[in-house]
Amino acid sequence: MAQINLRQMAVNQQGVIAAIKADGELGRRIRDMGLVPGTEFSVRGRAPLKDPVALRIMGFTLSLRNNEADHIEVEVKE
């Protein structure tokens, strides 16, 4: 599987979180939202200006800002 930054994913693309590159408060906040390595998700949509991004993860929809998505490495499912 190809590994890219979450911001680069397209709508309807699926992936698995590979790593969280943020430290401190931001890293903890991202993990508290359920975004931990090994978690599967899909990109459900983007706002008109591409920020934020809506993810479907563990049965719920989560909105994530691009500056948060920049810290998340994912493996894209082909």
Backbone as JSON, one array per atom type, in Angstrom:
{
  "sequence": "MAQINLRQMAVNQQGVIAAIKADGELGRRIRDMGLVPGTEFSVRGRAPLKDPVALRIMGFTLSLRNNEADHIEVEVKE",
  "N": [[0.84, -1.19, 0.0], [0.43, 2.26, -0.72], [1.94, 4.99, 1.0], [0.84, 8.01, 2.24], [0.21, 11.5, 3.03], [-2.62, 12.44, 4.99], [-4.03, 14.7, 4.09], [-3.72, 14.63, 1.34], [-5.48, 12.76, 0.35], [-8.25, 11.65, -1.65], [-11.81, 12.22, -2.06], [-13.94, 9.54, -1.14], [-11.88, 7.73, -1.03], [-10.15, 5.09, 0.64], [-8.38, 4.17, 3.64], [-5.73, 3.27, 5.97], [-4.64, 4.3, 9.1], [-1.28, 5.03, 9.51], [0.71, 6.38, 10.99], [1.02, 8.91, 13.54], [2.24, 12.05, 13.39], [2.38, 14.24, 15.05], [3.28, 15.94, 18.06], [2.92, 16.45, 21.62], [0.21, 18.5, 22.77], [-1.43, 18.64, 20.42], [-0.93, 16.14, 19.19], [-1.95, 14.43, 21.17], [-4.64, 15.23, 21.16], [-5.45, 14.47, 18.56], [-5.17, 11.66, 18.74], [-7.02, 11.21, 20.79], [-9.38, 11.59, 19.43], [-9.75, 9.21, 18.23], [-8.11, 8.6, 16.17], [-5.81, 6.59, 15.63], [-2.84, 4.61, 15.0], [-3.39, 1.91, 12.74], [-6.12, 2.07, 12.5], [-8.93, 1.86, 10.41], [-10.42, 3.87, 7.84], [-12.52, 6.09, 5.84], [-12.57, 8.68, 3.38], [-15.09, 10.95, 3.34], [-15.99, 13.41, 2.42], [-15.33, 16.84, 1.4], [-15.09, 20.26, 2.3], [-16.12, 23.15, 0.31], [-13.77, 24.75, -0.06], [-11.83, 22.89, 0.38], [-11.24, 22.47, 3.05], [-12.76, 21.89, 6.07], [-12.01, 18.3, 6.16], [-14.11, 15.46, 5.88], [-14.29, 12.48, 7.63], [-15.1, 9.02, 7.71], [-15.16, 6.95, 10.34], [-14.86, 4.25, 12.48], [-17.69, 3.94, 12.66], [-18.72, 6.53, 12.91], [-18.91, 9.99, 11.81], [-16.29, 12.2, 11.32], [-15.0, 15.45, 11.44], [-12.13, 17.04, 10.25], [-9.55, 19.39, 10.4], [-7.36, 20.64, 7.84], [-4.81, 21.4, 8.76], [-4.53, 19.72, 10.91], [-4.77, 17.25, 9.67], [-2.41, 17.18, 8.26], [-0.54, 16.06, 9.93], [-0.9, 13.36, 9.95], [-0.07, 10.26, 8.79], [-0.95, 7.96, 6.27], [-1.84, 4.7, 4.99], [-2.86, 4.01, 1.85], [-5.66, 2.3, 0.6], [-5.85, 0.4, -2.24]],
  "CA": [[0.0, 0.0, 0.0], [1.15, 3.53, -0.76], [1.81, 5.78, 2.22], [0.78, 9.45, 1.94], [-0.35, 12.37, 4.05], [-4.08, 12.42, 4.94], [-4.53, 15.84, 3.31], [-3.64, 14.31, -0.08], [-6.46, 11.76, -0.04], [-9.42, 12.1, -2.39], [-13.12, 11.78, -1.56], [-14.26, 8.12, -1.34], [-10.69, 6.9, -0.89], [-10.07, 4.42, 1.94], [-7.02, 3.99, 4.1], [-5.45, 2.84, 7.34], [-3.69, 5.22, 9.71], [0.03, 4.42, 9.7], [1.44, 7.06, 12.05], [0.67, 10.28, 13.93], [3.52, 12.77, 13.44], [2.28, 15.39, 15.95], [3.66, 15.74, 19.45], [2.3, 17.34, 22.59], [-1.25, 18.66, 22.86], [-2.06, 18.29, 19.15], [-0.85, 14.69, 19.03], [-2.9, 13.82, 22.1], [-5.99, 15.54, 20.68], [-5.71, 13.62, 17.39], [-5.37, 10.29, 19.23], [-8.27, 11.19, 21.57], [-10.5, 11.52, 18.49], [-9.82, 7.85, 17.7], [-7.19, 8.47, 15.04], [-4.61, 5.89, 16.11], [-2.32, 3.69, 13.99], [-4.12, 0.66, 12.54], [-7.55, 2.34, 12.35], [-9.4, 2.02, 9.03], [-11.35, 4.99, 7.64], [-12.71, 6.53, 4.46], [-12.81, 10.11, 3.22], [-16.48, 11.09, 2.93], [-16.23, 14.66, 1.71], [-14.51, 18.01, 1.71], [-15.78, 21.54, 2.15], [-15.79, 23.75, -0.99], [-12.39, 25.22, -0.13], [-11.01, 21.72, 0.72], [-10.96, 22.43, 4.48], [-12.18, 20.66, 6.59], [-12.26, 17.02, 5.51], [-14.98, 14.6, 6.67], [-13.86, 11.08, 7.63], [-15.98, 8.01, 8.32], [-14.24, 6.15, 11.11], [-15.47, 3.52, 13.6], [-19.13, 4.12, 12.72], [-19.16, 7.92, 13.02], [-18.27, 10.93, 10.89], [-15.4, 13.12, 12.03], [-14.44, 16.54, 10.64], [-10.75, 17.28, 10.62], [-8.94, 20.49, 9.66], [-6.18, 20.24, 7.08], [-3.59, 21.55, 9.55], [-4.46, 18.51, 11.73], [-4.56, 16.13, 8.74], [-1.0, 17.22, 7.84], [0.27, 15.3, 10.88], [-1.35, 11.97, 9.93], [0.39, 9.44, 7.65], [-1.89, 6.87, 6.03], [-1.62, 3.74, 3.91], [-4.05, 4.07, 1.01], [-6.12, 1.04, 0.04], [-6.0, 0.52, -3.71]],
  "C": [[0.88, 1.25, 0.0], [0.91, 4.31, 0.51], [1.89, 7.26, 1.86], [0.25, 10.19, 3.16], [-1.88, 12.39, 3.9], [-4.65, 13.55, 4.1], [-4.58, 15.52, 1.82], [-4.7, 13.32, -0.55], [-7.67, 12.39, -0.72], [-10.7, 11.59, -1.73], [-13.38, 10.35, -2.02], [-13.04, 7.2, -1.3], [-10.67, 6.32, 0.52], [-8.61, 4.23, 2.32], [-6.96, 3.49, 5.53], [-4.41, 3.81, 7.89], [-2.39, 4.48, 10.01], [0.79, 5.05, 10.87], [0.87, 8.44, 12.3], [1.99, 11.0, 14.16], [3.5, 13.98, 14.36], [2.68, 15.0, 17.36], [2.81, 16.64, 20.34], [0.78, 17.33, 22.54], [-1.96, 18.24, 21.57], [-2.05, 16.79, 18.92], [-1.84, 13.97, 19.93], [-4.34, 14.03, 21.64], [-6.37, 14.66, 19.49], [-5.98, 12.19, 17.84], [-6.66, 10.17, 20.03], [-9.5, 11.11, 20.67], [-10.64, 10.13, 17.87], [-8.9, 7.61, 16.52], [-5.86, 7.9, 15.53], [-4.13, 4.92, 15.03], [-3.1, 2.37, 13.96], [-5.61, 0.86, 12.31], [-7.9, 2.56, 10.88], [-10.4, 3.16, 8.96], [-11.56, 5.23, 6.15], [-12.97, 8.03, 4.46], [-14.2, 10.27, 2.63], [-16.76, 12.36, 2.17], [-15.27, 15.74, 2.14], [-15.38, 19.25, 1.52], [-15.36, 22.16, 0.81], [-14.35, 24.26, -1.12], [-11.39, 24.17, 0.34], [-10.67, 21.61, 2.21], [-12.24, 22.75, 5.24], [-12.5, 19.44, 5.71], [-13.13, 16.18, 6.44], [-14.53, 13.15, 6.51], [-14.94, 10.21, 8.23], [-15.06, 7.02, 9.0], [-14.98, 5.55, 12.3], [-16.96, 3.82, 13.77], [-19.61, 5.55, 12.92], [-18.39, 8.78, 12.02], [-17.52, 11.97, 11.71], [-14.9, 14.18, 11.06], [-13.06, 16.87, 11.17], [-10.2, 18.42, 9.77], [-7.69, 19.98, 8.93], [-4.89, 20.39, 7.88], [-3.44, 20.4, 10.55], [-4.15, 17.3, 10.85], [-3.11, 16.06, 8.26], [-0.11, 16.34, 8.71], [-0.06, 13.81, 10.88], [-0.89, 11.29, 8.64], [-0.55, 8.25, 7.5], [-1.39, 5.93, 4.93], [-2.92, 3.67, 3.13], [-4.39, 2.68, 0.5], [-6.39, 1.24, -1.43], [-7.35, 0.07, -4.18]]
}
